[in-house]
Amino acid sequence: GSVATVFLALLAAEVSGSWNAGVIGGAMFSIMPAHIMRSVAGEYDNECVAVAAICSTFFFYLRSLRSPGSWPWGVLAGLSYAYMVAAWGGFIFVLNLIGIHAAFMVVIGRYSSSLYKAYTLFFTIGTFGAVQVPVVGWNPFKSMEQLGPLVVFLVYQLLELCDSLRRRAEKKKKPMTTTEFVTLRVKVFAACLVLLAGLVVLLWPTGYFGPISSRIRGLFVKHTKTGNPLVDSVAEHQPASDRAFFHYMHNACYLAFPGFVVCFFHRTPGAWFMILYALVAYHFSTKMSRLIIICGPIVSVLGGVVLGTVVDWAMEAVFGLLGETKEKKPEAPKRSGGMGSIKRGVGRIVGPVLVAEEWRDLQKFRRTAPGMVLQLAVALGIAGLGFDQARPLVTEYVQHCDRNARGLSNPQIVFMHRMQNGQNAIIDDYLKAYEWLRDNTPEDARVMAWWDYGYQITGVGNRTTIADGNTWNHEHIATLGRCLTAPEQRAWNAIRHLADYVLVWAGGHGDDLAKSPHMARIGNSVFPDICGDDDPTCSKFGFYQGGEPTPMMAKSLLYKLHSHNIKPDVKANPKWFTEAHTSKHGLVRIFKVQNVSIESKEWVADPKNRICDKPGSWYCVGQYPPALQPLIAKRKNFAQLEDFNRKGAEKSAYTKYIEKNQGQGV
């Protein structure tokens, strides 16, 4: 959190050229709930590390654009981005935003050799670091989500090639005319476009290009369902509401739009970057509430920019009266034959219309002594009025952040609850259950539980879990869903080859029964025999209005373990599962799997049966034991709604159902 705050302050100062903006933005960000919810002070996880990496990468990149000689900072931007890739899957956002900004600079006629060097350093070093991360591999050159910045990189190489040819011609005392330079660019780009199109035509049928993931696709559609039941089951993947924005950023939200407008007056590369950042972050966060995390930095920067501008404006008058003047930054040399020429031509025509002569006269008056005195008087008036009006808003913001900080700093697996007798009690069932696993099971014990609790079982219980909080392997989680929702004996036939214990959340409060429809739907997307193609939402796996379970639910392993010896005539068969531990308030139940297959356990534990991305690598993926191959053979490769080039993949009944409803506008 502190590292992220420092880089945020530097970022705000870099964008605005004002240390006042940096200090104010950093102060806002340091306590903002959108930040501390993913920090050491709150819910510490991958995003905690990633927020600091996001701020540092953006700062180093914009620092490399400050002046023509600043491009070496691109090295640090690339290294910071490589660290970001290793930290969080949200590196896609960082890469594409920088790519969009680099492309935008060309469109507005701000391309230069220093920009070329900065972006090239960032992309080459960052991509080299990214491909070293096993789960990323060569995706920067294959994934549809990452090809955009690669295309920008290639365009930059062509632009610089044309510029170098023009410089060479100038050295030979044969300078190119604007028409000749434009013709050269057209020829170079046309030739490369033909080559690129041919390459795409050759590679497309081979399935070389990876599909856009359902999470990314969900950011560009109006509906809230992606066609992937796993993604749709996560609450954080649903759209954010206005209430959520205010909760996580509070009164700082009101400063975002004024800061956004002020950036248009700065018109520096950093200011344009913040404008693009604001648009992208707002759009994406409205589609997925989890991405409010990326709004924290931009809202803080924009808030710092607008308040810092006001402070600087007031101080400018004071220093002006004392005789100090602001140094003018040297203008970059004007280029011909590109978007810059077009922009200047339009400016000469439209400029006098948009900017009145009176405005120019006002700017000249502002630099005179009377103008500075008037500016100082106005600034003092604004400061006095602003302080009086802003004090309660600042107090509200600080108090709101403090309340949220206290709530976020509380452990998630221990909480206070008011009992029926009116007394408050500390509920630590989850913590004690994980500690029981740690203290009462063999070190090589494997625990099957729904993926939500995987990190907790591993981190607190120090035991291997069949699925952790990572959801990248859809088919594996679907297999887990099949085991938990299958009839007891059928589930045991598979589980005895995978786990030694089964852990379920019970006792209400969003327990496993509440999540079980998602388990069934996810499982059915890969194993269609669970609910059948005629029931894509698995409505047959649930409860009737009176609370009675449907026949499919009543037979399931999950229901048997959840309600074991609690509901009449509901009991797990001791031949297959025996109760090992139930927490004090019944929120967690752990069952020991009987007659575990030692042969399968030893086969899985043997390093020879793991698949590593390369010899000697730490990244090695396990395999299912041979005894489970008949079950695994029944799986269908899950094809997401947008997986247009996956071979051998079919759309699940759930995906078809969502696609049909979207087509009908449901």
C-alpha positions, 0 to 999 in steps of 0.5 A: 500500500505504501509503495503504491501510494508513493508511485501514485503521488509521483504519477500525479506530479508527472502528469500535472507538473505539480508537486502539489497535485502529487501530494494531494493525490497521494494523500487521497489514495493512501486511505481510499477504500478502492485502494486499501481493499486490496492492500496489506491493510485490507484483503491481501492478495495478488491485486495488493502487489499489482496495484503498486506495479500498475502505478509504477509502470504508468509512472515510469512510462510517462516519465520516459515521455517527459522530454526528448532525452527521457526515453531511457526511463522506458527500461524501468517501465518494461521491468515494472511491467514484467513484474506486473505480469508475474503478479496479476492477470490484470496486466492485460489492462496495463499493456493495452492502455499503454498501447492505446496511448501510444497509438493515440499519440500518433493520431494526434500528431505527437509521434517522435523518435523519443516516443518511439524509443520509449515505447520500444524499450517498454514493449521489448523488455516487458514482453521478454519478461512476460514470456518468462512467466509460465502461465503467459508463455508466448501469449503476447504473440498469440492472444487476441487480448495482447495483439493490439499493442504488438500491432502498435509496436510494429507500426512504430517500427515502420514509422521510425523506418520512414523517419530514418530514411528521411533523415538519411536523405537530408544528410545527403543534401536531398531532403524529401518533400512532404509529398515524397515522404507521404508517398514513402509511408504509404508504400511501406505500410501497404507492403507490410499490410499485405505481408501481415494479411498473408501471415494471418491467412496462413496462421488463422486455420491452424488455431494459432491465435488464442480466443478472447477470454469470457472475462474480457469479452464480458467487458464489451457487451451489454448483458451480464452473462458471458456464456461461461457459468464459472465466470457468471458465478463470481459476484465480482464479475457483475456490473458495478453500481453507482452505490459501489463507486461511491462506497469505494471512492466516496467524495473523491468521485466528485473531483474526477470530472473536473480533473478530467476537464483540466487534463485537456488544458495541459495537453501533455503526453501524461495528461492525454494518458490520464484522459484515456485511463479515465475513459477505459477504467470507467467503462470497464468498472461499470461492466465488472465491479472487481475492476473498481480497483483500477479506478482508485489510482485514476480518481486520486490522480484526477483529484490531485490534478484539479486541486493542485491546479488551484493551489498552483494558480494561487501560488503563481500569483504570489511568486509572480509578484515576487519577480519569479517567472515560470520557465517555458518548456522548449517546444518539440520540433514540428514534423511534416508529412504526418498527422501533425501537419494535418492538425496544424492546418486545421488549427490555423483555420479553426483556432481563431474561431474557437479561441476568441481574441479577448481570451488572448488579451486576458492571458497577456493581462494576467502576466502584468502586475495588476493582473497578478494582484487581481489573480491573487485576490481571486485565489485568496477568495476561492481559498477561503470559500473553498476551505469553508465548503470543503472542510466537512467534505474532507472530514466525511471522506476521512471518516468514511475511509477510516470506517472502511479500513477498520472493516477491511482489516478484520479477518474474513474467516473470523467475525463478530455475530450477535447470538439469539440471546443478544450477546455478541460472540466471535465466530471462528469456525473457519479458522479452527477448521483449517487449524484442525486440518493442519494439526490432525491430518497427515502432511500429505493429506489432500482436501477436496472443497469448492474452489472458493476456499482453496487459498484458505485451506492452503494458507491456513491449513497448510494442506494440498487442496484439489482446487484453489482460488485460481479459476483458469482451468475450467474443466478441472473445476467442472470435474470438482463440481461433478464430484460434489453434485453427483450421487454419493457412490458415484462421487466416491468412485472418483474422489477416492482417487483424488482426495483424502478429505472432503470439506464443505461449508454448512450452516447457512451464511452463503454456504455450499448449498447456496452455491450448489446450483453454480457447481451443477451448471459449471459441471454440466458445461463439461459433463452434459450428463449431470443435468442434461442439455434440456436443463442448461441452468440445472434447475432440477438441482435445487429445492422446491418452494417449501424447502424440500430438496429435488430428487437430484439434490437429495441424492447428491454427495454435497447434500448428504455431507452438508446435512449429515445427522442434522436433517431427518434420514440424511446421513453419509454412508460410512462405507464411503465417508465418515465425519472427521470434524464439525466446527463449533457452530456447524459452519464447516464440516470435514469428512474422511474419504474411506478406502482411498486409492494408495496407487493413485495417490502415489502415482500423482505424487511421483514427479515423473508424472508431472508435466513441466513447461521445460526441464528443471522448471518450477512450473509443473502441472499434475495429471489425473491418475490412470484410474480416472481416465474413463471419467476424464474421457467423458469431459468435453472441452469447454468452448466459450461463446467467443472461442471461434478457433478452438479445435474439437470444442463444442458449445455447452448447453448453458452457453447456447442458452445464454447466446439464445437469450442474448439474441432475443434481447433477454 
